[in-house]
Amino acid sequence: MTATNHRKSGRWGRRKLLQALGLGAACAPFVPLLDARGETDPAPRRLILVYTPHGTLHKFWNPEGSETDFVLPELLAPLAPYQQDNLIVLKGMRLNGQGGAGPHTRGMPLLFTGSEQLPGDKYKHGGAPPDDPLGWGGNVNASIDQVIAQGLAGATPLNSLHLGYQVGGVHVANRMSFTAPDTPTELYEDPQHAWDQLFGLAALDKEAYERLKTKRMSSMDVVRAELEGLRFKVGSDERPKIESHLAALGDIETALINGYQCEVPPLGEPIDFTANESSAEVLSRHIQLLAAALRCDLTRVATLQVARGEWDANTYPWIPAPMTDFHHAHTHNAPEGSEAEAYLRGIRRYYAEKVRELADALAAVPEGDGTMLDNTMIVWGTEVGHGQTHQFTEMPFVILGGKSFLNSGRFVTHQDVAHHRLLVGILHAMGQTSIANYGENDVDVGSGPLPGLLL
């Protein structure tokens, strides 16, 4: 098995057709974009992966009711405005893995790479003795966001954007995104630093945008000419695909001509972005930065990471429960009805409120006949199903947005389905439709996307 397990489906898709027919290099940046856009949707698709730590409390997380007629429970209640047509709650998903480290550590890279760490002792818990058995090596796959970002390379100034809060040092136990095996993606924790990199120089300068637009329009002229030539090289059964490409190019061209709407978000006063009490403000600033970056088409792929799998030490001092210890410690000792359980319920509802805030920021941006949220897939996950049991079953996944291409407005109960099917579904939603299996652990657990996810 290779380090990056991308088993291809046998479908003869647009990308394979164009490559086989020798379409020139100028078309390369537009092929994945056209794949992702579909035949009638003029807006680009976008992806945001969100991570929060230490699982959930299933009693307060699982909805009640049928697939399309359900009641959101306490911990998901903040998402109610999107329940009808822009929300999918997934129950019965499983992380498929074992690994050589503790469950929080193992689940972190497994979540969005479909692979886990190799045995070894390259990484250790902080302060652990040399003979600590809970050591681990590097993971063996890139994460799906990076596969998608590489497929869209050249379509936007940034391939991807990564923001986080209290994520810890750069190693496999502390990251949700990986550019390559054992290579965590660098991210911004300081909103000021992120703002400087995104908007502080010429990223939103009108003249710079016009130069980028001119470059893209020139490339599109070449692509259009090549596509026109292909009309006479393919059979009648393939010709509609070429026509679809030409129509989509026209949509992109229109968006480029009319699409300059980049407003620089206000930065706010300096803040201690590492402090426990700064959590809500730091995440709000990150959310505004994400929304602005997508609105300005600086990128179409992003991640937002809250803390880390191994040891979230935040005390969440604003949660209305008289607790003094940190989050991770209470996940191991929260009997039913206890103050510790009430504290954990408050934390998990807070996470849902922040995910709702992200959805609200995207829903506030008009796009076509709807909003930017309609064309953006937000996937919210965690590293274990439950903080105390450390289970990899009953993993809580929530998908917000993307109703233009997702079968939304549903509470779907699966029977112990490997989360690789969700990973492949996300890849397909973002144009990587030739990938049937993803991740080193995606073996003997089916193939293709999660049934019913995509329209």
C-alpha positions as CSV (number, residue, x, y, z in Angstrom):
1,M,0.0,0.0,0.0
2,T,1.3,3.4,-0.8
3,A,1.7,6.2,1.7
4,T,-1.2,8.1,0.2
5,N,-3.9,5.7,-0.5
6,H,-6.0,7.3,-3.3
7,R,-7.6,4.5,-5.1
8,K,-9.3,5.8,-8.2
9,S,-12.7,5.0,-9.5
10,G,-13.2,3.8,-13.0
11,R,-15.4,6.7,-14.1
12,W,-14.3,8.5,-17.2
13,G,-14.6,12.0,-15.8
14,R,-14.0,15.5,-17.2
15,R,-10.4,15.7,-15.9
16,K,-9.4,12.4,-17.5
17,L,-11.1,13.4,-20.8
18,L,-9.3,16.7,-21.1
19,Q,-6.0,15.2,-20.1
20,A,-6.3,12.4,-22.6
21,L,-7.2,14.8,-25.4
22,G,-4.0,16.8,-24.7
23,L,-5.5,20.0,-23.4
24,G,-2.7,22.5,-22.9
25,A,-1.1,23.6,-19.6
26,A,-3.1,26.9,-19.5
27,C,-6.2,24.9,-18.6
28,A,-4.6,23.1,-15.6
29,P,-5.7,25.6,-13.0
30,F,-9.3,25.6,-14.3
31,V,-9.8,21.8,-14.5
32,P,-10.5,21.2,-10.8
33,L,-12.4,24.4,-10.6
34,L,-14.7,23.3,-13.4
35,D,-15.0,19.8,-11.9
36,A,-16.2,21.4,-8.6
37,R,-18.6,23.9,-10.1
38,G,-20.9,21.4,-11.8
39,E,-22.9,22.3,-14.9
40,T,-25.3,24.9,-13.6
41,D,-23.8,26.4,-10.4
42,P,-21.9,29.6,-11.2
43,A,-20.5,30.0,-7.6
44,P,-17.3,28.3,-6.6
45,R,-17.5,25.7,-3.9
46,R,-15.5,26.1,-0.7
47,L,-14.5,24.0,2.2
48,I,-13.9,24.8,5.9
49,L,-12.9,22.0,8.3
50,V,-13.5,22.8,12.0
51,Y,-12.0,20.9,14.9
52,T,-13.0,21.1,18.6
53,P,-11.5,18.7,21.2
54,H,-12.5,15.8,23.4
55,G,-15.7,14.4,21.8
56,T,-19.1,15.1,23.1
57,L,-21.8,14.1,25.5
58,H,-24.1,11.9,23.4
59,K,-27.1,12.2,25.7
60,F,-27.2,15.9,25.0
61,W,-25.9,15.8,21.4
62,N,-28.1,13.2,19.6
63,P,-31.2,14.6,17.9
64,E,-34.5,12.9,18.3
65,G,-36.9,12.2,15.4
66,S,-36.7,11.0,11.9
67,E,-34.2,11.9,9.1
68,T,-36.1,15.0,8.0
69,D,-38.2,15.7,11.0
70,F,-36.0,16.0,14.1
71,V,-35.4,18.1,17.1
72,L,-31.9,19.4,17.8
73,P,-30.8,18.7,21.4
74,E,-29.2,21.1,23.8
75,L,-25.6,20.9,22.5
76,L,-26.7,21.5,18.8
77,A,-29.5,23.9,19.5
78,P,-27.5,27.0,18.4
79,L,-27.5,25.5,14.9
80,A,-31.3,25.5,14.7
81,P,-31.6,28.4,12.1
82,Y,-29.9,26.1,9.5
83,Q,-31.7,22.9,10.4
84,Q,-34.3,22.9,7.6
85,D,-32.1,23.1,4.6
86,N,-28.4,23.8,5.4
87,L,-27.5,21.2,8.1
88,I,-26.6,17.6,8.3
89,V,-26.1,15.7,11.6
90,L,-24.3,12.4,11.2
91,K,-24.7,9.7,13.8
92,G,-23.1,6.2,13.9
93,M,-19.7,7.2,12.3
94,R,-16.5,5.5,13.3
95,L,-12.8,6.4,13.2
96,N,-11.1,3.4,11.7
97,G,-7.8,3.0,13.4
98,Q,-5.6,1.7,16.2
99,G,-2.3,3.6,16.3
100,G,0.6,3.6,18.7
101,A,-0.3,6.4,21.1
102,G,-3.1,7.5,23.4
103,P,-6.6,7.9,21.8
104,H,-6.6,11.7,21.9
105,T,-3.3,11.6,20.1
106,R,-4.3,8.9,17.7
107,G,-7.6,10.5,16.7
108,M,-6.1,13.9,15.9
109,P,-4.3,13.1,12.6
110,L,-6.7,10.3,11.8
111,L,-9.7,12.6,11.7
112,F,-9.0,14.3,8.3
113,T,-6.2,12.2,6.9
114,G,-7.7,8.7,7.2
115,S,-4.4,7.5,8.6
116,E,-2.7,7.5,12.0
117,Q,0.7,7.6,13.4
118,L,3.3,4.9,12.8
119,P,4.7,3.0,15.9
120,G,7.8,4.7,17.3
121,D,9.1,7.2,19.8
122,K,9.7,10.3,17.6
123,Y,7.0,12.1,19.7
124,K,6.4,11.9,23.4
125,H,4.0,13.5,25.9
126,G,5.5,16.6,27.5
127,G,7.6,15.6,30.4
128,A,7.2,11.9,29.8
129,P,10.1,9.6,30.8
130,P,12.2,8.0,28.1
131,D,10.5,4.6,28.6
132,D,7.0,6.0,28.3
133,P,5.1,3.5,26.2
134,L,2.8,6.2,24.8
135,G,5.3,7.4,22.2
136,W,4.4,7.5,18.5
137,G,5.8,8.2,15.0
138,G,4.5,10.4,12.2
139,N,1.3,9.8,10.3
140,V,1.4,8.7,6.7
141,N,-1.1,10.8,4.7
142,A,-1.8,14.3,3.8
143,S,-5.2,15.6,5.0
144,I,-8.1,16.0,2.6
145,D,-8.1,19.8,2.7
146,Q,-4.6,19.7,1.3
147,V,-5.5,17.3,-1.5
148,I,-8.4,19.6,-2.4
149,A,-6.2,22.7,-2.1
150,Q,-3.6,21.2,-4.5
151,G,-6.3,20.3,-6.9
152,L,-7.4,24.0,-6.9
153,A,-3.9,25.4,-7.0
154,G,-3.7,28.5,-9.1
155,A,-7.4,29.3,-8.8
156,T,-6.9,31.7,-5.8
157,P,-3.9,33.6,-4.4
158,L,-3.7,31.2,-1.4
159,N,-4.1,27.5,-1.8
160,S,-5.5,27.2,1.8
161,L,-5.8,29.2,5.1
162,H,-5.3,27.7,8.6
163,L,-6.3,29.4,11.8
164,G,-6.3,28.1,15.4
165,Y,-6.4,28.8,19.1
166,Q,-4.2,27.2,21.7
167,V,-3.1,24.5,19.3
168,G,0.3,23.7,21.0
169,G,3.5,22.8,19.3
170,V,3.9,21.7,15.7
171,H,3.7,17.9,15.7
172,V,1.2,15.3,14.7
173,A,-0.8,15.2,18.0
174,N,-1.5,18.9,17.8
175,R,-2.7,19.4,14.2
176,M,-5.8,18.6,12.1
177,S,-4.2,19.4,8.7
178,F,-1.2,17.9,7.0
179,T,0.5,18.9,3.8
180,A,2.3,15.5,3.5
181,P,3.1,12.5,5.7
182,D,4.4,13.7,9.1
183,T,4.2,17.3,7.9
184,P,1.6,19.3,9.9
185,T,0.3,22.4,8.2
186,E,1.4,25.7,9.7
187,L,-1.3,27.9,11.0
188,Y,-1.9,31.3,12.4
189,E,-2.9,31.6,16.1
190,D,-2.5,35.4,16.4
191,P,-5.3,37.2,14.5
192,Q,-3.1,40.2,14.1
193,H,-0.5,38.1,12.3
194,A,-3.1,36.5,10.1
195,W,-4.6,39.9,9.3
196,D,-1.2,41.3,8.3
197,Q,-0.6,38.4,6.0
198,L,-4.0,38.4,4.4
199,F,-4.9,42.1,4.2
200,G,-2.0,44.2,5.5
201,L,-0.1,44.5,2.2
202,A,-1.4,44.4,-1.3
203,A,-3.7,41.4,-1.0
204,L,-6.8,43.5,-1.3
205,D,-5.4,46.4,-3.3
206,K,-7.8,47.1,-6.2
207,E,-5.0,47.4,-8.7
208,A,-3.5,44.1,-7.6
209,Y,-6.9,42.5,-8.0
210,E,-7.2,43.9,-11.5
211,R,-3.8,42.5,-12.4
212,L,-4.8,39.1,-11.2
213,K,-8.1,39.3,-13.1
214,T,-6.3,40.3,-16.3
215,K,-3.9,37.3,-15.9
216,R,-6.8,34.9,-15.3
217,M,-8.9,36.3,-18.2
218,S,-5.9,35.9,-20.5
219,S,-5.5,32.3,-19.5
220,M,-9.2,31.7,-20.0
221,D,-9.0,33.0,-23.5
222,V,-6.4,30.3,-24.2
223,V,-8.5,27.6,-22.5
224,R,-11.6,28.7,-24.4
225,A,-9.8,28.3,-27.7
226,E,-8.5,24.9,-26.8
227,L,-12.0,23.8,-25.7
228,E,-13.5,25.1,-28.9
229,G,-10.9,23.0,-30.8
230,L,-11.9,19.9,-28.8
231,R,-15.5,20.0,-30.1
232,F,-14.3,18.4,-33.3
233,K,-12.1,15.8,-31.7
234,V,-14.7,14.0,-29.5
235,G,-17.7,11.9,-30.1
236,S,-21.2,13.1,-29.7
237,D,-21.5,11.5,-26.3
238,E,-18.6,13.5,-24.9
239,R,-19.4,16.8,-26.6
240,P,-21.9,17.9,-23.9
241,K,-19.0,17.9,-21.4
242,I,-17.1,20.3,-23.5
243,E,-20.1,22.5,-23.8
244,S,-20.5,22.4,-20.0
245,H,-16.9,23.5,-19.6
246,L,-17.4,26.4,-22.0
247,A,-20.5,27.5,-20.1
248,A,-18.7,27.3,-16.8
249,L,-15.9,29.4,-18.2
250,G,-18.4,32.0,-19.0
251,D,-19.7,31.9,-15.4
252,I,-16.1,32.3,-14.1
253,E,-15.5,35.2,-16.5
254,T,-18.6,37.0,-15.3
255,A,-17.6,36.5,-11.7
256,L,-14.2,37.9,-12.4
257,I,-15.7,41.0,-14.1
258,N,-18.3,41.7,-11.4
259,G,-16.7,40.1,-8.4
260,Y,-14.5,42.7,-6.7
261,Q,-16.1,43.1,-3.3
262,C,-13.2,42.9,-0.9
263,E,-13.8,44.8,2.3
264,V,-11.0,44.6,4.8
265,P,-12.4,43.4,8.2
266,P,-11.6,45.6,11.2
267,L,-8.7,44.4,13.2
268,G,-9.7,45.4,16.7
269,E,-7.5,46.3,19.6
270,P,-4.4,44.1,20.4
271,I,-5.3,41.0,22.4
272,D,-3.5,38.3,24.3
273,F,-4.4,35.5,21.9
274,T,-3.0,32.8,24.2
275,A,-5.0,33.6,27.3
276,N,-7.9,31.4,28.4
277,E,-10.3,34.3,28.7
278,S,-9.5,35.4,25.1
279,S,-10.9,32.3,23.5
280,A,-14.2,33.7,22.4
281,E,-12.7,36.9,21.0
282,V,-9.8,35.2,19.2
283,L,-12.2,32.7,17.6
284,S,-14.6,35.6,16.6
285,R,-11.7,37.4,14.9
286,H,-10.6,34.2,13.2
287,I,-14.1,33.7,11.9
288,Q,-14.3,37.2,10.5
289,L,-10.9,36.7,8.8
290,L,-12.1,33.4,7.3
291,A,-15.3,34.9,6.0
292,A,-13.4,37.9,4.5
293,A,-10.8,35.6,2.8
294,L,-13.5,33.5,1.2
295,R,-15.5,36.6,0.2
296,C,-12.5,38.1,-1.4
297,D,-11.6,34.8,-3.1
298,L,-8.2,34.7,-1.5
299,T,-8.7,31.0,-0.9
300,R,-11.5,28.3,-1.1
301,V,-10.1,25.9,1.4
302,A,-9.6,26.6,5.1
303,T,-9.4,25.0,8.6
304,L,-10.3,26.3,12.0
305,Q,-8.7,24.4,15.0
306,V,-9.8,25.0,18.6
307,A,-7.2,23.6,21.0
308,R,-5.8,20.1,20.4
309,G,-6.5,16.5,21.0
310,E,-3.9,15.9,23.6
311,W,-4.7,18.0,26.6
312,D,-7.0,21.0,26.2
313,A,-5.8,23.0,29.2
314,N,-8.3,25.8,28.8
315,T,-10.5,26.4,31.9
316,Y,-13.3,28.2,29.9
317,P,-13.8,30.6,32.9
318,W,-17.0,32.1,31.5
319,I,-18.9,28.8,31.5
320,P,-21.5,29.0,34.3
321,A,-20.3,26.1,36.4
322,P,-18.0,26.4,39.5
323,M,-15.1,24.4,38.1
324,T,-11.5,25.3,38.5
325,D,-9.7,22.5,36.7
326,F,-9.1,22.4,32.9
327,H,-11.3,20.9,30.2
328,H,-9.4,17.6,29.5
329,A,-9.3,16.7,33.2
330,H,-13.0,17.0,33.6
331,T,-13.8,14.8,30.6
332,H,-12.3,11.9,32.6
333,N,-14.5,12.5,35.7
334,A,-18.0,13.8,34.9
335,P,-20.6,11.6,36.4
336,E,-24.2,12.0,35.2
337,G,-25.8,15.0,36.9
338,S,-22.6,16.3,38.3
339,E,-21.3,19.9,38.2
340,A,-18.5,18.6,36.0
341,E,-21.0,17.3,33.5
342,A,-22.8,20.7,33.5
343,Y,-19.4,22.3,32.8
344,L,-18.7,20.0,29.9
345,R,-22.2,20.7,28.5
346,G,-21.5,24.4,28.6
347,I,-18.2,24.0,26.8
348,R,-19.7,21.9,24.0
349,R,-22.6,24.3,23.5
350,Y,-20.1,27.1,23.3
351,Y,-18.4,25.2,20.5
352,A,-21.7,25.0,18.7
353,E,-22.3,28.7,19.1
354,K,-18.9,29.4,17.5
355,V,-19.7,27.1,14.6
356,R,-23.0,29.0,14.3
357,E,-21.1,32.3,14.3
358,L,-19.0,31.0,11.4
359,A,-22.1,30.0,9.4
360,D,-23.8,33.3,10.2
361,A,-20.7,35.2,8.8
362,L,-20.9,33.3,5.5
363,A,-24.7,33.5,5.3
364,A,-24.4,37.3,5.5
365,V,-22.6,37.4,2.1
366,P,-25.1,37.4,-0.8
367,E,-24.0,35.1,-3.7
368,G,-26.1,34.4,-6.7
369,D,-29.7,33.5,-5.7
370,G,-28.5,32.6,-2.2
371,T,-25.5,33.2,0.1
372,M,-21.9,32.2,0.4
373,L,-22.9,29.6,3.0
374,D,-25.0,27.8,0.4
375,N,-21.8,27.1,-1.6
376,T,-19.5,26.4,1.4
377,M,-19.2,23.1,3.2
378,I,-18.4,23.4,6.9
379,V,-17.4,20.1,8.4
380,W,-17.2,20.0,12.2
381,G,-15.4,17.0,13.9
382,T,-13.4,15.9,16.9
383,E,-10.7,13.3,17.8
384,V,-12.7,10.9,20.0
385,G,-16.4,10.1,20.4
386,H,-16.4,10.7,24.1
387,G,-13.7,12.2,26.3
388,Q,-14.0,9.7,29.1
389,T,-14.4,6.4,27.2
390,H,-12.0,7.5,24.4
391,Q,-14.1,5.6,22.0
392,F,-13.7,5.9,18.2
393,T,-17.3,4.9,17.7
394,E,-20.3,7.2,17.6
395,M,-18.1,10.0,16.3
396,P,-20.1,13.3,16.3
397,F,-19.9,14.9,12.8
398,V,-21.9,18.0,11.7
399,I,-22.0,19.6,8.3
400,L,-23.3,23.1,7.8
401,G,-23.8,24.9,4.5
402,G,-23.3,23.6,1.0
403,K,-27.0,23.2,0.2
404,S,-26.3,23.9,-3.4
405,F,-24.5,20.5,-3.7
406,L,-25.4,18.6,-0.5
407,N,-28.5,16.7,0.5
408,S,-29.1,18.9,3.5
409,G,-31.7,19.3,6.2
410,R,-31.2,15.8,7.6
411,F,-30.3,13.8,10.7
412,V,-28.8,10.6,9.4
413,T,-28.2,7.5,11.5
414,H,-25.5,5.2,10.2
415,Q,-24.6,1.8,11.5
416,D,-20.9,2.0,12.5
417,V,-19.8,3.4,9.1
418,A,-16.1,4.2,8.7
419,H,-15.5,7.9,8.5
420,H,-13.5,7.4,5.3
421,R,-16.8,7.4,3.4
422,L,-17.3,11.0,4.7
423,L,-13.7,11.9,3.7
424,V,-14.3,10.6,0.2
425,G,-17.7,12.5,0.1
426,I,-16.0,15.7,1.0
427,L,-13.4,15.1,-1.8
428,H,-16.1,14.4,-4.3
429,A,-18.0,17.5,-3.3
430,M,-14.9,19.6,-3.9
431,G,-14.2,18.1,-7.4
432,Q,-11.9,15.2,-6.6
433,T,-14.4,12.7,-7.9
434,S,-11.8,10.1,-9.1
435,I,-10.8,9.2,-5.5
436,A,-12.8,6.2,-4.3
437,N,-10.8,5.5,-1.1
438,Y,-8.8,7.8,1.0
439,G,-6.3,7.1,3.8
440,E,-4.0,4.3,4.8
441,N,-6.8,2.8,6.9
442,D,-9.4,2.9,4.2
443,V,-9.2,-0.9,3.6
444,D,-12.0,-3.4,3.6
445,V,-14.5,-0.7,4.8
446,G,-16.2,0.0,1.5
447,S,-15.4,2.6,-1.1
448,G,-16.9,5.8,-2.6
449,P,-18.6,8.7,-0.8
450,L,-21.0,8.5,2.1
451,P,-24.3,7.4,0.6
452,G,-26.8,10.2,0.2
453,L,-24.4,13.0,1.1
454,L,-24.3,14.6,-2.3
455,L,-27.1,15.9,-4.5
